[in-house]
Amino acid sequence: MPKDIRTPMQVITTTTGAIHEFLKKSPAQDVINWGRKNSLWFMTQPMGCCGVEMIAAGCSHYDTDRFGIIPRCSPRHADVMVISGYIVRKYFPALKRLYAQMPSPKWVICMGNCSISGGPFYRSYNTLQNIDEIFPVDVYITGCPPRPEALIQGFIELQKKIKAKTDKGTMYGVK
């Protein structure tokens, strides 16, 4: 008896989470990460003296564009939040809102002693300490203020973390 050629095909259903888990374990993730690490767009929100150094890093003398690091003014276009300088309690809700508006994957760089530990404003009534408990910080750049070369080196370190899949922005270990 001949077999009917018109047998119904099986439909395979999947979820977005299953597709993401498959991509994390496949070689396609390496290609995706190559594109991500070579197009880091950081949000410009300079604070204090570290902000001046961040602005200088985007100027022609240092030329961050050659690394694919481009400053953006909108959080919806940015991959990286550079927390530069001191964070006061009044500015913190706005900073948290900006971080929430950034698309995933997103990375955080803490620039300067004020953003890392409070700097000279340590234990002040209005300055926040321990930013790493609030935001998942990938790279710390020390100095008061750190030079533009240090910021570029911080971006290069972030690119290495993205390539090695050890960054906090893409959440490889989180299920």
Buried (B, 14 or more C-beta within 10 A) or exposed (E): EEEEEEEEEEEEEEEEEEEEEEEBEEEEBEEBBEEBBEEBBBBBBBBBBBBBBBBBBBEEEBEBEEBBBBBBEEBEEBBBBBBBBBBBEEBBEEBEEBBEEBEEBBBBBBBBBBBBBBBEBEEBEEBBBEBBEBBBBBBBBEBEBBBBEBBBBBBBBBBEBBBEEEBBBBEEEEE
